[in-house]
Amino acid sequence: MPDTSQYALLAEQTLIGETFQPEIAVVIRDGKIVSIMPADALAPEMPTQRYPRRLLVPGTLNAHNHSFQSMLRGIADDCDFFTWRDRALYGYTPYMDEEAVYAGARFAFAEMIRNGVTTVCDFFYIHRDGNVNDRAVIRAAQDLGIRIVLARTMYDWEGAPKAYQERIADAVARTRELWQEYRGRDDVHICPAPHSPHAASPEMIQAGSRLAEELGTRFHIHVAEGRYERDMIRERYGLTPVRWLESLGVALERLTLIHGCWLERDDIQLMAARDARLVYNPASNMFLGDGVTRIVEMLAAGVKIGLGSDGGCSNNRVSVFDEMRMCALLQKVTHLNSAVVPAEAAFAMGTVGSAATLGLAAGRIAADHYADFVLLDMEDPSLQPPWSYEKNMVYSMTPHAIREVIIGGRRVFHDGALTNATWDDVLGGLRAVTTGWPR
């Protein structure tokens, strides 16, 4: 890469909006896109990085993940939700100290980069009465060069492990402290994340919403992932999930709702009216047998939707390109209509849609957006024949086509190798912390 704060990227074809265009120069300065222009309009003195036989596309954004869960892949597969939770998450949390959290996050983020993820939202809750583990997750992201939104979870359900639980005042103070520590950065963002209606009290959810208003962020919360939670809210309060959140007085316009498999039509209309946004996790929802989110209705209503992989042990992949394919195919078969959620719509969810759920200027190749890109090999068999690269990216492409990943204008992955670490080091760190864990 050119050693300068300003340079141009020139690939054979560049995805602008929904269409690939040839010979487009993307000018980058200090990690952001400054301008886009025809290649022949570039000033002769402009340092230029040329990529023949490459497609330049916006980096994907994994809008919902739990990085520590990548260490637990395979431990509780093919189980119902509660068995999975108790066996994997609750069973192994006692082993996760700062070193393990760092190694697990580094492993998860390295795998994401290899799959074309340039930003991850890590919904993290092993706090152990402080922010040490949260900082370990952020350090792992910074060491590898991936952009991170840390959704610092606020969790006060007494049935959860002690390492998750906090008093409301402590959760607010520690989240605010972390936000203050990283405020103004482009590579790290912090937002509050009351866990869910079943794991955060109404008072904790209200506190998370108020803190988001104070800090000017969004707040994330799992809602109606399983049918049991929808039914619980109905039985206790006589309301649908989003109507119940509205009754708490939370700032729906700052809400990023995770999953939403069991929302009612009225919930969807309310989300659209108040600009509440959704992160859809199709593979995880299928893996855990949760249900199918009403994506087609949400898109028709105007709800902004992003894509997430969820945790690495409830999917068990961390690729947003995979989620694009799963999203489109699952909705087609659910509606018995192959025309719903076309490839272009699924791609938009994993890029600009995810960016909207995180409140970031990312996910599209446009001026004033982060210079986060994936370069694809035009000759890769999974992109052939080239009738429509736009369709092939979603329906047929494999990770082998991903040749380079650039985040903030800096290369972090090239031809199978990480720029800021080695695979031996990443996997060695993972093995070191998990040796001796029960099998």
N, C-alpha and C positions, 0 to 999 in steps of 0.2 A: 504494500500500500504506500502511496506517496507520503513522505514525511513532511506534512504541511497541515496547517489548520484549514486550508481551503483547497479542494480538488474536485475533479469531476469523475463520475462513474459512467462508463459507456459500454453497455451490453448490446448484444445483437438485437434483442427485443426487450422492451420494458412494459410492464403492466401498468397502464394508466387507466384508472377506473376499472372497467370490466374487460378491456381490450388490450391485447399486446400491440405495441407500436414499434417499428424498427428505428434504429439510429436516433435514440433519444438520450440526451446527456442530462445527468442529474448532478447538480452542483451542490457540494456539501461544505459547510463551514462550522467548525466547533461542534460537531456531532449532530447538526440539524441540516435539513434540506433548505437550501437558499433559493434555488430556482430550478426549473425544468425547461429545456429548450432543444430544438433540433441540433444534432451534432455539428452541422456545418456552421452553426451560429456561435460556437465556442471561441473564445479568444485564443489565439495561437499560443500565448504564453501560459495558459491554464494547465497546471499539472493534471494529467488524465490517466486513470486506470482503465484499460480496455479489457473487455471480456468477450472475445469471439466465441460463437456457438454457445452462448449462455443466455438464459432468460432471467431478467431481474424482476423480482416480485417483492412486495412488502413482507417484512417478517411477520410471523404469526404471534399472537398473544394468547397465552394460556391463562384464561381469566379466573380459573379456580383450581387450586392444587393444595395438597398437604405434603410437603417435601419429605417429612420424616417417614411417611408411609411407604416410600419406595424401598426402605429397608425391610419391609414386611411382606414383600411380594411372594405369593405362594403359600403363606402360612395358614390362611383361612379362606381359601378359594372354595367356591361351590357351596357356600353356607348362606343361611338366611341372614338378614341384616344384623340382628341382635347377637347371634352366634359369632358372626364376623367381627363385630365391634368388640365383644368381650374377649374373644380369643386373641385377636391381633392387636388392636389398639390398647385396650385396657391391660391385656396380658403382658405386653412388652414395654409399655411406658416406663416401668421401674428401671429398665436398663439404659434409658436414654438420658445421659448426662450431656454436658456441653460438647464434649468431643464427639459423641455419637450423633448428636443433632447436626453438627457441622459436617461430618462425613456423609450422613444421609442426604443433607441438602446438596452437597457438592455432587454426589452421585446423581440425584434427581435432575439437577440443573444441567449437568454435563450431557445427560441423555436427551434432555429437551433441546439443547443447542444443536446436537447432532440431528435432531428432527425438525429443525427450522424454527424453533421458538426463540423469540428475541426479547420478550417480556413475560414474566410470570407473576401471577398474584398468588402468594403463599398464605393460606389461611392457617395461621399457626397458633397452637394453644398449649404447648408444654412449657409453661412459664416458670414453674417452681418458685413462685413468690418474687419474681423480678423480671429483668429484661436480658439476662445473660444469654439465655438460649435464643431469644429473638435476634440478638446481635450476632450470634453464631450463624444463623440462617442468612442474615444480610451479608456477613463477611464471606460466606460461601459464594453468594451471588456476585459480589464485587471481585472476588478472586478469579472467577471464570469470565466475567465481563457481561453477564446477563442483566438486563434491567429488571428490577423487582418492585412490586407493590406488596408490602407486608401488611396483610389484613390481620391486625393484632386482635386475637379472639378474646371476648369477654364472656366468662363461663362461671356460673355459680350454682349449678345443679349438684346437690350433695351426693348423688349416686355416681358421679364421675371420679376418676382418680384425683387425689389431692393435688397432684402436679398441675392439673388444669384449673382448679378452683381459685377464685379470688373474691374478696369483698368488692362491692361496687365502687367504693371510693378508691381502693387500690387499683382496680382495673382502669379506671378513668385516669388516675394520676400517672400510672406507668405508660399508658398509651400516649398521653399528652407529652410525657418526658421523651419518649422515643420519637414522636413527631418533631418536637423541638430540636432534637439531636440531628435529624436528617433534613430538616426543612430547607427548601431552596435547591436541593440537588435534583439532577435529572435522572440519575441512575437508581435512586432509592426514594420510594414514596411510602408513607404510612397512613393507614386508615383504620378506624375502629370496626370491630366485627363481632357484635353480640352473636353467640353461636347459633341459636335456634330457639323457637318457642318451647321446645322440650328441655333445653339445657341452659337457657338464660331466662331468669325471671323477668316478668314484665318491667320491673324497675330497672333491671340491667339493660334491657332493650331500649328503654326510654333514655337511659344515660348514654348509651352508644349513639343514639340519634342526636341528642343534644351536643355531644362532643364533636360529631361530624359537622354540625352547624357552626360550632365555635371555631373549628380548625379549617373550615371551608373544604372538606373532603366528602367523599361518598362514604356510606357504611354498608358492609356486607353482612348477610345473614342467610343461613340455610332455612328454607321454608317449604313445607309440604313435600319433602323428598319422598316420604313414605305415606301410604294411606292412613296409617295409624295416627299421624300427627294432625292431618286434616280432621279426622274423626274426633280426636282429643279436643281440638279447639271448638268444634261444633258442639260437643257435649258440655264443655265447661262454660262456654260464652255464648252459644247460639249464633255464632258468626262464621263466615268463611275466613280463610287465613289472612288475606290482605285487608278485608274489612276489620278484622280484629286488630291488625297493626294500626290501621287508621284510628280505631277507637282509643288506642294508647297515645295518640297525638304525635306519632313519630313523623319525621320529615320525609314523606314518601318521595319527594322530588330528589332526595339524596340516596334513596334506597337502591341497592343492587341486590336482588333476590337470587339465591342460588337454588337450582333444581326446579322447584315449582311443578312437580309431576301431578299434583292433585289440586290444582287451582280450579275454581269455578269460573264460568263465563263472566260473572260480575267482577271477580277479582281481576280478570284480564282487562276489562273496560276501565276499571279504576286505575290500574297500573298505567294504561295508555294516557288517561286524562291527567295524571299527576307526574308523568315522565319517570316512573319507577322502571328499572331496567332488570333484565334477566340474564343469568349465566346458565346456559344449557350444557349438561354433561351426559350426552346420549349413551356413550359406552359404559360409563359407570352405572347409570340408571338401569341399563340392561343387565350388567354384570351382577348387580345386587337384587335384581327383580323388583325394582321400585315402581316402575310404570313409565308411561310415555307422556312427556310434556306437550301441551297443546300449542306447538310452535306455529302451525299454519294460522290458527286463530289469532295468535299474538302478533304475527307479522301483519295480518290484515288490519288489526286494530292500531298498528303503529308503534308497538312496543319495541324498544331497542334490545337486541339480543346478541350476546357474545357466546363463545364456546370455551369450555374447560375440560381438562382430562380427569379432574378429581384426583384423589390420592393414587399412588403407584401400586397399591394393593387392592384397589377396588375397580380395576379397569382391564388390564394391568399395564397399559401403555401410557406414555406421556407426550403423545404427538397430537398437535392440533390438526394437522393434515388428516390424520385418522378420524378425528372427531367430525371434520367436515363431511367425510364420506359416510360415517355412521349416521350423522344428522339427516342427510339427504335420504339415505336408503330407509331408515327407520320411519320417517314421516311418509315416504311413498307407500310402504307396505301397510302402515296404519290406516292411511286414507284410501288405500286401494286405487291410487292415482299416481302414475309415474311423473306427472307434470308438476306436482307440488315440490317446493324447495329445489329448484334447479341448481346446478353446480355453482353458478355465479353467486346465488344467494347464500349458499353454504360457505363459500370462500369469504364472502363479505362478513359473515358472522364471526369467523375465526380471525379476522384482521380488524377492519374498521369497527365492526360491532363489538368485539372484545375491548377495543380501545375506549369506546363509549361507556362500557360498563365500569371501566377503571378511571375514567375522567382524564385520559391522556391524549395528547396530539400524536397519534401513532396509527399504524395499520393501513396507511395509504401512501403512495409516492406522490407527495404534494409539498409545496413550499410551506415552511414553518412547522413541519412535522419532523419527528425524530428520524435520523438517518439509519433506520433499521431495515435490513434487506436479507433476502435469501437468493442465491444464484443457483439456478438449475441447469443441468446439462441437457441441452437440446437433443443430444444424440442418445440419451439414455433409453433403453428399450421400453421402459414403463411409460415414456411420453410419446411413444410411436403407435401408429403413424400420426403425423402432425396435422391432422384435419382440424383439431381444436385443442391447443395447449390449455385453454381455459377449462375445458371439460376434463382433459386428461389429468391435470393437477389434482383434481378432487377424486376422480373415479378410479384411476389406474396407477398413479405415480407411487413408487416405492422410495424409501429413504436413500437408496443408492443414487438417485437423481440429484440430491442436495450436495452441491460441491463446495459452497462457501456460505458462511453466515457472517454478516456485518452488523454490529450494534453500536449506535452512536458514532458511526463513521469508522469504526475500528474492526478489523478482522478478528473473529474469535474462533472460527472453524474453517479449515481448508483441507479438502481432499481426505476426509476421514480423521484428521488430527485436530485436537483442540489447540488453540494458540497459547493459552495460559496455564495448561496442565497437560499431563500425559494420562492416557487411559490406565496404564499400569499404576500410576499414583492414585488416581481416583478410586479404582477398584481395590487397590491395596488398602487404602484408608477405610473403605467399607468393610473389607474382610477383617481388618484389625479390631474394629469396634464390635463386630457381631460374633467374633470367635467366643465360644463358651455360652452363647445364648441357647436356651433350650430349643430342641427341634421337635 
